[in-house]
């Protein structure tokens, strides 16, 4: 096997899901690609209280009051999940990101609420007169 040139700088390959302070659940470009989100228009939301995990089952068909729409805007996809988060008392402030994994034949995306990704805090720059 020969050398392969990598030409995908600027793209994301980590399947990251972010629960935003707005109550939206956002998918990174890596998650959109890995889980083929563009092939599905809807999803079912599940919650494992004991395991503190969120499950997102990808479905193509829309079922009133059972599924929610996956909204795609460019490379960004998200779910309006505030009712789900509020019902189960899942905190969404501040915004937190999680590494997602797939179960059950790539249709169930799972995030573990006990394992948020660490975020790098911003350090203020010292400027003259601000030391």
C-alpha positions in Angstrom: 0.0 0.0 0.0 1.4 3.4 -1.0 1.3 6.8 0.6 -2.0 8.6 0.7 -2.1 12.4 0.7 -4.3 13.9 3.4 -6.2 16.9 1.9 -9.0 17.4 4.4 -7.6 20.1 6.7 -10.3 22.3 8.1 -12.8 19.5 8.3 -14.0 17.7 11.4 -14.0 14.0 11.9 -14.7 13.7 15.6 -18.4 12.7 16.1 -19.1 15.4 18.7 -22.6 16.4 19.9 -23.2 19.7 21.8 -26.1 20.4 24.1 -26.4 24.2 23.6 -27.6 26.7 26.2 -30.5 27.4 23.8 -31.8 23.8 24.3 -30.7 22.7 20.8 -28.6 19.6 20.3 -26.0 20.3 17.7 -24.0 17.8 15.6 -20.4 18.5 14.5 -19.5 18.0 10.8 -17.8 14.8 12.0 -21.0 13.4 13.5 -23.0 14.4 10.4 -20.6 12.4 8.3 -20.1 9.4 10.6 -23.8 8.9 11.3 -25.0 9.8 7.8 -27.5 12.4 9.3 -28.3 13.7 5.8 -29.9 10.4 5.0 -32.5 10.9 7.8 -34.9 13.7 8.3 -36.2 12.9 11.8 -35.2 11.2 15.1 -36.7 9.7 18.2 -35.3 11.0 21.5 -34.6 8.4 24.3 -33.3 8.8 27.9 -31.6 6.3 30.2 -32.1 7.7 33.7 -30.0 5.2 35.4 -27.1 5.4 33.0 -27.5 9.2 32.4 -27.4 8.7 28.7 -29.3 10.3 25.8 -30.2 8.2 22.8 -31.0 9.7 19.4 -32.5 7.1 17.1 -32.4 8.1 13.4 -35.6 7.6 11.4 -36.7 8.6 8.0 -40.4 8.9 8.7 -42.1 11.6 10.7 -44.4 10.4 13.4 -46.4 13.2 15.2 -45.4 13.6 18.9 -42.9 10.8 18.6 -40.2 12.2 16.4 -38.5 15.5 16.0 -37.0 17.0 12.9 -33.3 17.1 12.2 -32.6 20.6 10.9 -29.8 21.0 8.4 -28.2 24.4 7.7 -25.2 24.0 5.5 -22.8 21.6 7.3 -24.5 22.2 10.6 -27.3 19.9 11.9 -29.3 20.3 15.0 -32.4 19.2 16.9 -34.7 21.5 18.8 -34.7 19.5 22.0 -35.7 21.9 24.8 -38.9 20.1 25.7 -37.0 16.8 25.9 -34.3 18.3 28.1 -36.8 20.1 30.3 -38.9 17.1 30.8 -36.0 14.9 32.0 -34.4 17.8 33.9 -31.2 17.7 31.8 -29.1 20.8 32.4 -28.2 22.6 29.2 -26.6 25.7 30.6 -23.7 26.1 30.2 -23.2 24.6 26.7 -21.4 21.2 26.9 -20.1 18.9 24.3 -19.9 15.1 24.3 -18.2 12.4 22.1 -21.0 10.4 20.5 -21.0 6.7 19.8 -23.3 4.5 17.7 -25.2 1.5 18.7 -27.7 -0.8 17.0 -26.6 -0.7 13.4 -25.7 3.1 13.2 -29.3 4.2 14.0 -28.9 4.9 17.7 -26.5 7.7 18.6 -25.6 7.7 22.3 -24.1 10.4 24.5 -23.0 9.9 28.1 -24.0 12.9 30.2 -21.4 11.8 32.8 -18.6 12.3 30.3 -18.6 15.9 28.9 -15.6 16.9 26.9 -13.2 19.2 28.6 -13.3 22.7 27.2 -10.3 25.0 27.2 -11.1 28.1 29.1 -10.0 31.4 27.6 -7.2 33.1 29.3 -7.2 36.9 29.2 -4.3 38.5 27.3 -2.1 40.7 29.4 -1.8 44.1 27.7 0.1 47.1 28.9 -2.0 48.8 31.7 -4.0 45.5 32.2 -1.6 43.5 34.2 
